């Protein structure tokens, strides 16, 4: 499971054999959420409020890079790291 970013204790992954819609997995401690790239909405799971807010901000800032990594994952190519949230 390729980790593409990590910030404030939140690890972000895109899995190679995942399904549509384009999304990523955000893990913070024992919490995990699946986040839609297009909207930044949590599709499944949950994160603490503060972590969810940070993930939403990060997604908005890096949406193009996330879509690019999703396309790479679909093509079974190595994913590119994405800058963490400052």
N, CA, C and O atoms as CSV, one atom per row, in Angstrom:
chain,resi,resn,atom,element,x,y,z
A,1,UNK,N,N,0.833,-1.175,0.000
A,1,UNK,CA,C,0.000,0.000,0.000
A,1,UNK,C,C,0.878,1.238,0.000
A,1,UNK,O,O,1.465,1.591,1.023
A,2,UNK,N,N,0.967,1.883,-1.122
A,2,UNK,CA,C,1.864,3.040,-1.259
A,2,UNK,C,C,1.390,4.267,-0.477
A,2,UNK,O,O,0.299,4.793,-0.693
A,3,UNK,N,N,2.252,4.695,0.432
A,3,UNK,CA,C,1.966,5.936,1.169
A,3,UNK,C,C,2.431,7.087,0.295
A,3,UNK,O,O,3.583,7.121,-0.138
A,4,UNK,N,N,1.527,8.036,0.037
A,4,UNK,CA,C,1.877,9.160,-0.832
A,4,UNK,C,C,2.150,10.435,-0.062
A,4,UNK,O,O,2.747,11.370,-0.597
A,5,UNK,N,N,1.712,10.484,1.214
A,5,UNK,CA,C,1.977,11.670,2.027
A,5,UNK,C,C,1.766,11.344,3.492
A,5,UNK,O,O,1.114,10.360,3.844
A,6,UNK,N,N,2.333,12.193,4.337
A,6,UNK,CA,C,2.113,12.083,5.775
A,6,UNK,C,C,2.285,13.458,6.397
A,6,UNK,O,O,3.256,14.161,6.117
A,7,UNK,N,N,1.331,13.837,7.246
A,7,UNK,CA,C,1.389,15.137,7.901
A,7,UNK,C,C,0.558,15.087,9.177
A,7,UNK,O,O,-0.509,14.474,9.207
A,8,UNK,N,N,1.047,15.727,10.222
A,8,UNK,CA,C,0.354,15.805,11.509
A,8,UNK,C,C,-0.144,14.447,12.003
A,8,UNK,O,O,-1.216,14.353,12.600
A,9,UNK,N,N,0.633,13.404,11.752
A,9,UNK,CA,C,0.258,12.067,12.193
A,9,UNK,C,C,-0.754,11.366,11.299
A,9,UNK,O,O,-1.211,10.270,11.624
A,10,UNK,N,N,-1.107,11.981,10.180
A,10,UNK,CA,C,-2.075,11.408,9.235
A,10,UNK,C,C,-1.283,10.821,8.062
A,10,UNK,O,O,-0.504,11.524,7.420
A,11,UNK,N,N,-1.486,9.544,7.790
A,11,UNK,CA,C,-0.849,8.892,6.648
A,11,UNK,C,C,-1.879,8.763,5.530
A,11,UNK,O,O,-3.034,8.417,5.775
A,12,UNK,N,N,-1.451,9.042,4.303
A,12,UNK,CA,C,-2.354,9.018,3.153
A,12,UNK,C,C,-1.840,7.977,2.154
A,12,UNK,O,O,-0.667,7.970,1.782
A,13,UNK,N,N,-2.750,7.105,1.738
A,13,UNK,CA,C,-2.415,6.014,0.823
A,13,UNK,C,C,-3.368,5.996,-0.360
A,13,UNK,O,O,-4.532,6.380,-0.249
A,14,UNK,N,N,-2.844,5.537,-1.508
A,14,UNK,CA,C,-3.681,5.143,-2.639
A,14,UNK,C,C,-3.293,3.705,-2.936
A,14,UNK,O,O,-2.114,3.391,-3.093
A,15,UNK,N,N,-4.292,2.835,-3.013
A,15,UNK,CA,C,-4.046,1.418,-3.265
A,15,UNK,C,C,-4.148,1.137,-4.758
A,15,UNK,O,O,-4.976,1.725,-5.453
A,16,UNK,N,N,-3.308,0.242,-5.242
A,16,UNK,CA,C,-3.251,-0.051,-6.674
A,16,UNK,C,C,-4.513,-0.703,-7.225
A,16,UNK,O,O,-4.914,-0.379,-8.343
A,17,UNK,N,N,-5.133,-1.571,-6.519
A,17,UNK,CA,C,-6.279,-2.305,-7.077
A,17,UNK,C,C,-7.596,-1.813,-6.504
A,17,UNK,O,O,-8.525,-2.595,-6.304
A,18,UNK,N,N,-7.672,-0.528,-6.243
A,18,UNK,CA,C,-8.886,0.032,-5.666
A,18,UNK,C,C,-9.917,0.320,-6.746
A,18,UNK,O,O,-9.616,0.239,-7.937
A,19,UNK,N,N,-11.103,0.648,-6.341
A,19,UNK,CA,C,-12.270,0.823,-7.203
A,19,UNK,C,C,-12.600,2.310,-7.351
A,19,UNK,O,O,-12.115,3.144,-6.587
A,20,UNK,N,N,-13.423,2.623,-8.335
A,20,UNK,CA,C,-13.933,3.982,-8.498
A,20,UNK,C,C,-15.002,4.247,-7.457
A,20,UNK,O,O,-15.599,3.289,-6.965
A,21,UNK,N,N,-15.276,5.476,-7.096
A,21,UNK,CA,C,-14.694,6.711,-7.615
A,21,UNK,C,C,-13.272,6.902,-7.098
A,21,UNK,O,O,-12.889,6.311,-6.088
A,22,UNK,N,N,-12.489,7.732,-7.794
A,22,UNK,CA,C,-11.125,8.000,-7.342
A,22,UNK,C,C,-11.121,8.496,-5.889
A,22,UNK,O,O,-11.847,9.424,-5.530
A,23,UNK,N,N,-10.295,7.861,-5.079
A,23,UNK,CA,C,-10.268,8.180,-3.659
A,23,UNK,C,C,-8.906,7.829,-3.066
A,23,UNK,O,O,-8.059,7.224,-3.724
A,24,UNK,N,N,-8.719,8.222,-1.817
A,24,UNK,CA,C,-7.529,7.832,-1.078
A,24,UNK,C,C,-7.940,7.432,0.325
A,24,UNK,O,O,-9.058,7.708,0.761
A,25,UNK,N,N,-7.034,6.785,1.020
A,25,UNK,CA,C,-7.261,6.348,2.391
A,25,UNK,C,C,-6.442,7.241,3.312
A,25,UNK,O,O,-5.245,7.429,3.098
A,26,UNK,N,N,-7.077,7.782,4.320
A,26,UNK,CA,C,-6.403,8.603,5.332
A,26,UNK,C,C,-6.481,7.852,6.654
A,26,UNK,O,O,-7.563,7.465,7.094
A,27,UNK,N,N,-5.325,7.649,7.284
A,27,UNK,CA,C,-5.265,6.911,8.536
A,27,UNK,C,C,-4.648,7.810,9.601
A,27,UNK,O,O,-3.579,8.390,9.411
A,28,UNK,N,N,-5.346,7.908,10.717
A,28,UNK,CA,C,-4.883,8.704,11.849
A,28,UNK,C,C,-5.110,7.864,13.104
A,28,UNK,O,O,-6.249,7.674,13.531
A,29,UNK,N,N,-4.030,7.366,13.690
A,29,UNK,CA,C,-4.162,6.492,14.849
A,29,UNK,C,C,-4.961,5.258,14.488
A,29,UNK,O,O,-4.620,4.544,13.545
A,30,UNK,N,N,-6.031,5.003,15.240
A,30,UNK,CA,C,-6.900,3.855,14.980
A,30,UNK,C,C,-8.044,4.189,14.034
A,30,UNK,O,O,-8.874,3.326,13.746
A,31,UNK,N,N,-8.103,5.412,13.553
A,31,UNK,CA,C,-9.191,5.846,12.673
A,31,UNK,C,C,-8.740,5.808,11.219
A,31,UNK,O,O,-7.590,6.113,10.903
A,32,UNK,N,N,-9.658,5.431,10.346
A,32,UNK,CA,C,-9.375,5.422,8.912
A,32,UNK,C,C,-10.606,5.878,8.157
A,32,UNK,O,O,-11.735,5.557,8.527
A,33,UNK,N,N,-10.372,6.632,7.089
A,33,UNK,CA,C,-11.469,7.085,6.241
A,33,UNK,C,C,-11.059,6.970,4.781
A,33,UNK,O,O,-9.888,7.117,4.430
A,34,UNK,N,N,-12.037,6.708,3.951
A,34,UNK,CA,C,-11.869,6.740,2.503
A,34,UNK,C,C,-12.419,8.083,2.047
A,34,UNK,O,O,-13.566,8.427,2.332
A,35,UNK,N,N,-11.579,8.847,1.327
A,35,UNK,CA,C,-11.924,10.219,0.959
A,35,UNK,C,C,-11.967,10.340,-0.563
A,35,UNK,O,O,-11.009,9.989,-1.252
A,36,UNK,N,N,-13.083,10.839,-1.074
A,36,UNK,CA,C,-13.230,11.040,-2.511
A,36,UNK,C,C,-12.346,12.207,-2.948
A,36,UNK,O,O,-12.371,13.273,-2.333
A,37,UNK,N,N,-11.576,12.006,-3.997
A,37,UNK,CA,C,-10.657,13.043,-4.459
A,37,UNK,C,C,-11.425,14.252,-5.004
A,37,UNK,O,O,-11.067,15.391,-4.707
A,38,UNK,N,N,-12.460,14.020,-5.785
A,38,UNK,CA,C,-13.175,15.116,-6.453
A,38,UNK,C,C,-13.783,16.105,-5.465
A,38,UNK,O,O,-13.736,17.315,-5.686
A,39,UNK,N,N,-14.354,15.590,-4.372
A,39,UNK,CA,C,-15.074,16.467,-3.447
A,39,UNK,C,C,-14.384,16.655,-2.097
A,39,UNK,O,O,-14.655,17.624,-1.388
A,40,UNK,N,N,-13.501,15.737,-1.748
A,40,UNK,CA,C,-12.887,15.768,-0.420
A,40,UNK,C,C,-13.796,15.205,0.659
A,40,UNK,O,O,-13.470,15.273,1.844
A,41,UNK,N,N,-14.935,14.649,0.259
A,41,UNK,CA,C,-15.894,14.089,1.211
A,41,UNK,C,C,-15.460,12.712,1.684
A,41,UNK,O,O,-14.884,11.934,0.924
A,42,UNK,N,N,-15.741,12.422,2.941
A,42,UNK,CA,C,-15.474,11.090,3.474
A,42,UNK,C,C,-16.578,10.164,2.981
A,42,UNK,O,O,-17.760,10.379,3.253
A,43,UNK,N,N,-16.168,9.123,2.246
A,43,UNK,CA,C,-17.117,8.164,1.692
A,43,UNK,C,C,-17.409,7.031,2.670
A,43,UNK,O,O,-18.511,6.484,2.696
A,44,UNK,N,N,-16.418,6.694,3.462
A,44,UNK,CA,C,-16.546,5.558,4.369
A,44,UNK,C,C,-15.575,5.752,5.530
A,44,UNK,O,O,-14.509,6.343,5.361
A,45,UNK,N,N,-15.940,5.261,6.690
A,45,UNK,CA,C,-15.094,5.378,7.863
A,45,UNK,C,C,-15.252,6.735,8.519
A,45,UNK,O,O,-16.188,7.484,8.239
A,46,UNK,N,N,-14.298,7.033,9.411
A,46,UNK,CA,C,-14.351,8.333,10.080
A,46,UNK,C,C,-12.975,8.707,10.586
A,46,UNK,O,O,-12.110,7.859,10.805
A,47,UNK,N,N,-12.803,9.993,10.763
A,47,UNK,CA,C,-11.598,10.569,11.355
A,47,UNK,C,C,-12.042,11.533,12.449
A,47,UNK,O,O,-13.151,12.064,12.386
A,48,UNK,N,N,-11.199,11.770,13.449
A,48,UNK,CA,C,-11.529,12.830,14.400
A,48,UNK,C,C,-11.724,14.153,13.646
A,48,UNK,O,O,-11.129,14.370,12.591
A,49,UNK,N,N,-12.554,15.018,14.195
A,49,UNK,CA,C,-12.932,16.265,13.513
A,49,UNK,C,C,-11.725,17.043,13.000
A,49,UNK,O,O,-11.707,17.460,11.842
A,50,UNK,N,N,-10.717,17.245,13.848
A,50,UNK,CA,C,-9.538,18.029,13.450
A,50,UNK,C,C,-8.783,17.349,12.303
A,50,UNK,O,O,-8.371,18.015,11.353
A,51,UNK,N,N,-8.602,16.037,12.385
A,51,UNK,CA,C,-7.907,15.299,11.322
A,51,UNK,C,C,-8.706,15.372,10.023
A,51,UNK,O,O,-8.126,15.546,8.951
A,52,UNK,N,N,-10.024,15.243,10.104
A,52,UNK,CA,C,-10.863,15.324,8.907
A,52,UNK,C,C,-10.736,16.695,8.245
A,52,UNK,O,O,-10.685,16.793,7.019
A,53,UNK,N,N,-10.685,17.739,9.048
A,53,UNK,CA,C,-10.526,19.098,8.506
A,53,UNK,C,C,-9.178,19.245,7.797
A,53,UNK,O,O,-9.109,19.808,6.705
A,54,UNK,N,N,-8.115,18.742,8.416
A,54,UNK,CA,C,-6.784,18.815,7.807
A,54,UNK,C,C,-6.728,18.032,6.500
A,54,UNK,O,O,-6.149,18.499,5.519
A,55,UNK,N,N,-7.324,16.850,6.483
A,55,UNK,CA,C,-7.346,16.030,5.270
A,55,UNK,C,C,-8.117,16.744,4.170
A,55,UNK,O,O,-7.696,16.724,3.014
A,56,UNK,N,N,-9.232,17.370,4.507
A,56,UNK,CA,C,-10.006,18.115,3.513
A,56,UNK,C,C,-9.218,19.268,2.918
A,56,UNK,O,O,-9.242,19.482,1.706
A,57,UNK,N,N,-8.520,20.011,3.767
A,57,UNK,CA,C,-7.684,21.122,3.287
A,57,UNK,C,C,-6.579,20.610,2.374
A,57,UNK,O,O,-6.326,21.179,1.312
A,58,UNK,N,N,-5.924,19.534,2.792
A,58,UNK,CA,C,-4.825,18.959,2.002
A,58,UNK,C,C,-5.344,18.472,0.649
A,58,UNK,O,O,-4.706,18.698,-0.380
A,59,UNK,N,N,-6.491,17.809,0.650
A,59,UNK,CA,C,-7.085,17.311,-0.593
A,59,UNK,C,C,-7.364,18.458,-1.557
A,59,UNK,O,O,-7.066,18.358,-2.747
A,60,UNK,N,N,-7.929,19.532,-1.055
A,60,UNK,CA,C,-8.236,20.688,-1.901
A,60,UNK,C,C,-6.969,21.265,-2.530
A,60,UNK,O,O,-6.961,21.619,-3.709
A,61,UNK,N,N,-5.905,21.357,-1.743
A,61,UNK,CA,C,-4.642,21.917,-2.240
A,61,UNK,C,C,-3.954,21.026,-3.268
A,61,UNK,O,O,-3.238,21.523,-4.138
A,62,UNK,N,N,-4.164,19.721,-3.177
A,62,UNK,CA,C,-3.396,18.767,-3.996
A,62,UNK,C,C,-4.283,17.891,-4.883
A,62,UNK,O,O,-3.886,16.787,-5.257
A,63,UNK,N,N,-5.467,18.373,-5.216
A,63,UNK,CA,C,-6.414,17.572,-6.000
A,63,UNK,C,C,-5.816,17.094,-7.331
A,63,UNK,O,O,-5.985,15.930,-7.695
A,64,UNK,N,N,-5.129,17.964,-8.051
A,64,UNK,CA,C,-4.552,17.557,-9.345
A,64,UNK,C,C,-3.519,16.452,-9.163
A,64,UNK,O,O,-3.498,15.489,-9.930
A,65,UNK,N,N,-2.667,16.586,-8.158
A,65,UNK,CA,C,-1.649,15.563,-7.892
A,65,UNK,C,C,-2.297,14.247,-7.463
A,65,UNK,O,O,-1.808,13.172,-7.809
A,66,UNK,N,N,-3.385,14.328,-6.716
A,66,UNK,CA,C,-4.099,13.116,-6.305
A,66,UNK,C,C,-4.699,12.402,-7.514
A,66,UNK,O,O,-4.602,11.180,-7.622
A,67,UNK,N,N,-5.314,13.153,-8.418
A,67,UNK,CA,C,-5.850,12.535,-9.634
A,67,UNK,C,C,-4.720,11.918,-10.475
A,67,UNK,O,O,-4.894,10.855,-11.070
A,68,UNK,N,N,-3.575,12.587,-10.518
A,68,UNK,CA,C,-2.436,12.044,-11.266
A,68,UNK,C,C,-1.964,10.728,-10.639
A,68,UNK,O,O,-1.681,9.770,-11.359
A,69,UNK,N,N,-1.879,10.672,-9.319
A,69,UNK,CA,C,-1.481,9.425,-8.659
A,69,UNK,C,C,-2.530,8.341,-8.852
A,69,UNK,O,O,-2.184,7.170,-9.003
A,70,UNK,N,N,-3.812,8.715,-8.849
A,70,UNK,CA,C,-4.868,7.725,-9.095
A,70,UNK,C,C,-4.678,7.099,-10.480
A,70,UNK,O,O,-4.802,5.885,-10.641
A,71,UNK,N,N,-4.376,7.938,-11.481
A,71,UNK,CA,C,-4.156,7.432,-12.841
A,71,UNK,C,C,-2.931,6.522,-12.884
A,71,UNK,O,O,-2.942,5.497,-13.566
A,72,UNK,N,N,-1.884,6.889,-12.165
A,72,UNK,CA,C,-0.697,6.036,-12.093
A,72,UNK,C,C,-1.037,4.689,-11.455
A,72,UNK,O,O,-0.584,3.646,-11.927
A,73,UNK,N,N,-1.819,4.709,-10.405
A,73,UNK,CA,C,-2.207,3.459,-9.736
A,73,UNK,C,C,-3.008,2.570,-10.684
A,73,UNK,O,O,-2.806,1.356,-10.722
A,74,UNK,N,N,-3.908,3.168,-11.438
A,74,UNK,CA,C,-4.693,2.381,-12.403
A,74,UNK,C,C,-3.803,1.756,-13.460
A,74,UNK,O,O,-4.091,0.662,-13.948
A,75,UNK,N,N,-2.717,2.442,-13.822
A,75,UNK,CA,C,-1.771,1.938,-14.821
A,75,UNK,C,C,-0.693,1.060,-14.193
A,75,UNK,O,O,0.235,0.626,-14.877
A,76,UNK,N,N,-0.815,0.798,-12.888
A,76,UNK,CA,C,0.152,-0.026,-12.164
A,76,UNK,C,C,1.568,0.559,-12.221
A,76,UNK,O,O,2.554,-0.173,-12.312
A,77,UNK,N,N,1.647,1.883,-12.165
A,77,UNK,CA,C,2.919,2.594,-12.192
A,77,UNK,C,C,3.252,3.101,-10.783
A,77,UNK,O,O,2.354,3.249,-9.954
A,78,UNK,N,N,4.531,3.366,-10.508
A,78,UNK,CA,C,4.884,3.901,-9.188
A,78,UNK,C,C,4.201,5.257,-8.942
A,78,UNK,O,O,4.109,6.098,-9.836
A,79,UNK,N,N,3.735,5.434,-7.723
A,79,UNK,CA,C,3.069,6.677,-7.358
A,79,UNK,C,C,4.083,7.723,-6.929
A,79,UNK,O,O,5.169,7.399,-6.449
A,80,UNK,N,N,3.716,8.966,-7.108
A,80,UNK,CA,C,4.599,10.077,-6.738
A,80,UNK,C,C,4.199,10.614,-5.377
A,80,UNK,O,O,3.009,10.728,-5.083
A,81,UNK,N,N,5.174,10.945,-4.543
A,81,UNK,CA,C,4.826,11.533,-3.249
A,81,UNK,C,C,4.189,12.916,-3.445
A,81,UNK,O,O,4.476,13.622,-4.411
A,82,UNK,N,N,3.329,13.272,-2.510
A,82,UNK,CA,C,2.656,14.571,-2.553
A,82,UNK,C,C,3.042,15.341,-1.297
A,82,UNK,O,O,3.082,14.784,-0.200
A,83,UNK,N,N,3.318,16.597,-1.466
A,83,UNK,CA,C,3.763,17.452,-0.350
A,83,UNK,C,C,2.788,17.369,0.819
A,83,UNK,O,O,1.576,17.341,0.609
A,84,UNK,N,N,3.290,17.329,2.019
A,84,UNK,CA,C,2.404,17.330,3.190
A,84,UNK,C,C,1.806,18.729,3.413
A,84,UNK,O,O,2.221,19.715,2.805
A,85,UNK,N,N,0.846,18.764,4.284
A,85,UNK,CA,C,0.248,20.029,4.678
A,85,UNK,C,C,1.210,20.730,5.621
A,85,UNK,O,O,1.734,20.108,6.544
A,86,UNK,N,N,1.451,22.022,5.401
A,86,UNK,CA,C,2.364,22.781,6.246
A,86,UNK,C,C,1.698,23.249,7.511
A,86,UNK,O,O,2.333,23.905,8.337
